[in-house]
């Protein structure tokens, strides 16, 4: 997996930016609900591209999904590192067993 620390640093730096000048700041100013709404829109666009089968378009939409996921997490003071830690915690467990434990 790639290192997303630069993305996290950019999002953190933009938390206090002017929403008129930064898309990230504008999303965060809208609160967690707005961030979640935008993440959902981007996820749907990625699903559409996955079905269509254009690798370049899917890659672009997947990048949008990851960015908007990171912003949504930041709206709740979480990071992609928190997600990575959760994935590491689950490593070595069957997905079926893990789902059953929830």
Secondary structure by P-SEA (a helix, b strand, c coil): cccaaaaaaaaaaaccccccccaaaaaaaacaaaaaaaaaaaaaaaaaaaaaccaaaaaaaaaaaaaaaaaaaaaacccaaaaaaaaaaaccccaaaaaaac
